[in-house]
Amino acid sequence: MMRKIRIAIAGSSGRMGEMLLQSVEQADDMALHAALEHAGSAMLGQERNGVKISADAETVLKGADVLIDFTRPEGTLHHLEVCRRLGVNMVIGTTGFSAQQKAVLGAAAQDIGIVFAPNMSVGVNLLFKLLETASRVLAQGYDIEIIEAHHRHKVDAPSGTALGLGEVIARTLGRDLSECAVYGREGVTGERDPSTIGFATVRGGDIVGDHTVLFAGIGERVEITHKASSRATFALGALRAARFLKENPAGMYDMQDVLGLK
């Protein structure tokens, strides 16, 4: 009998953590190895799928195959250090990393396998691919705006997915997103610079995640939209990424690699 993939989950008591726990429990080829929470969490010591929630990453990650982490940059980087030392691969859906923090992830990928993606949804990653074609075709004469909406509890803006969409477009058009992005407009802004990529952010209620890329030309506009109605789509994508790491060597990957879209 083939050994099951031993999965550890960080932020196991959060909204995404709960969905990951359910998804691992339903997966025939996976078993929950560890459930992590931050020190001081009221959930420490409680059981999830027969595993006690712990803050001691050094101890509970021993023997795990993959840690799935959708937490905060500081927590993810702490887990990264432990995983690198123990040889545990990582699936990272955390957003809000600085360029310097991303470099730390890249360095760790010399020793362990990492799937790092701002969005684990299969549909969103297909959207990334579609945008390459749309951006090439609509490179001239179309203004580009990215509109995203999330629940009231999300702490970073724009979303990591929205920034990822912007990076795909900017790269395809030969632009530098850090130079052409516009994150807010107020007052007398003057006419729109056609070389910019605009971002608009909405926060409210329990919106799981909506993303629209708008190409607005003269006489027409093209809108490409993805709407997530459940966090299950992110969890299932993360499990798909964990399976990918089982079959591939150490290195830095994204969901385009996992889905064979490159």
Rosetta blueprint (number, residue, H / E / L):
1 M L
2 M L
3 R L
4 K L
5 I E
6 R E
7 I E
8 A E
9 I E
10 A E
11 G L
12 S L
13 S L
14 G L
15 R H
16 M H
17 G H
18 E H
19 M H
20 L H
21 L H
22 Q H
23 S H
24 V H
25 E H
26 Q H
27 A L
28 D L
29 D L
30 M E
31 A E
32 L E
33 H E
34 A E
35 A E
36 L E
37 E L
38 H L
39 A L
40 G L
41 S L
42 A L
43 M L
44 L L
45 G L
46 Q L
47 E E
48 R E
49 N L
50 G L
51 V E
52 K E
53 I E
54 S E
55 A L
56 D L
57 A H
58 E H
59 T H
60 V H
61 L L
62 K L
63 G L
64 A L
65 D L
66 V E
67 L E
68 I E
69 D E
70 F L
71 T L
72 R L
73 P H
74 E H
75 G H
76 T H
77 L H
78 H H
79 H H
80 L H
81 E H
82 V H
83 C H
84 R H
85 R H
86 L H
87 G L
88 V L
89 N E
90 M E
91 V E
92 I E
93 G L
94 T L
95 T L
96 G L
97 F L
98 S L
99 A H
100 Q H
101 Q H
102 K H
103 A H
104 V H
105 L H
106 G H
107 A H
108 A H
109 A L
110 Q L
111 D L
112 I L
113 G E
114 I E
115 V E
116 F E
117 A L
118 P L
119 N L
120 M L
121 S L
122 V H
123 G H
124 V H
125 N H
126 L H
127 L H
128 F H
129 K H
130 L H
131 L H
132 E H
133 T H
134 A H
135 S H
136 R H
137 V H
138 L L
139 A L
140 Q L
141 G L
142 Y L
143 D E
144 I E
145 E E
146 I E
147 I E
148 E E
149 A E
150 H E
151 H L
152 R L
153 H L
154 K L
155 V L
156 D L
157 A L
158 P L
159 S L
160 G H
161 T H
162 A H
163 L H
164 G H
165 L H
166 G H
167 E H
168 V H
169 I H
170 A H
171 R H
172 T H
173 L H
174 G L
175 R L
176 D L
177 L H
178 S H
179 E H
180 C H
181 A E
182 V E
183 Y L
184 G L
185 R L
186 E L
187 G L
188 V L
189 T L
190 G L
191 E L
192 R L
193 D L
194 P L
195 S L
196 T L
197 I E
198 G E
199 F E
200 A E
201 T E
202 V E
203 R E
204 G L
205 G L
206 D L
207 I L
208 V L
209 G E
210 D E
211 H E
212 T E
213 V E
214 L E
215 F E
216 A E
217 G L
218 I L
219 G L
220 E L
221 R E
222 V E
223 E E
224 I E
225 T E
226 H E
227 K E
228 A E
229 S L
230 S L
231 R L
232 A H
233 T H
234 F H
235 A H
236 L H
237 G H
238 A H
239 L H
240 R H
241 A H
242 A H
243 R H
244 F H
245 L H
246 K H
247 E L
248 N L
249 P L
250 A L
251 G E
252 M E
253 Y E
254 D L
255 M H
256 Q H
257 D H
258 V H
259 L L
260 G L
261 L L
262 K L
